[in-house]
Amino acid sequence: MSEKSFVTTCHSLEIPLQEKPNRCVLVMDKSLTGGHLANAVAVIALTAGQRHPVLVGAPLVDASGVAHPGLIPTGIPMLCASREELRELREKAIAEGCDVVDFPVQGQRTKSYVEFMEAMTRIETEDIEYTGIALIGQKSTINRLTKKLGLL
């Protein structure tokens, strides 16, 4: 890794990035609505925050001196795409050195995480459909990859 390389660790998984990430964007399946959309956003955002705690800002202190948990200071653009576009965007983002948090549709079609893990063992990577993905990395790269996508 170069001098500028940045490694974040989640459990035993190292996520090598070329630089400290400064952008996180969520791209959701444009056909999702209501509870399914809210669930997918929550799952992806929670996982992205756990994998990249450097994205979380300092605690927010109110006028009474009470500290509230820090939030992401850069905001998180919410974009939408078709399932095919999500698959293609995921591949391109990985090739460009971004970390990608993806949420396969099987996560909303199973009743437990064990069932979800078992379902995933029966699907080849190129056949996975996603409810959404988070792209984490450099702003310039992510903006270039997502510039043609619409807002959710």
C-alpha positions, 0 to 999 in steps of 0.5 A: 500500500502507498503512503496515502493508503488508509485501512479501516478494520471491522471485526477481522475484515480489513477494508483497504482504501487508497485514502481516508474516505470523505464521501458516502452515497446511498443508491437504492432500488427505485422500485422500493417503497415504504417499509422495504425502502426504510429497512434497506436504508437503515441496514446499509447505513448501519453497516457503512457506519460500522465499517467506516467509523471515521465518517462519523462526526464529533458528538453534538452538544446542546445548550444544556450541555447534553452530548448527542451522538455524532452524525456524518458531517458530509451528509449522505446523498440518497440516489436511485437506480434500477436493479441492473444499474445497481449491479453495474454500479457496484462492480464499477465502484469496486474496480475504482477502489471504493468500499461498497456495502450492498444489501441483496434482496434475499435479506428482505425475503428471509426470516433470519440472518441464518436463512439469509446467509444460506440463501446467499450461498446458492446465488452467484455474484453476477446473479445477485439483485440488490435493494441498494448499495452504499459507496464509500471512498473519495468524493471525486470518484463517487461523484463521477460514478453517480453523476447521472443518477437521480435523487430518491 
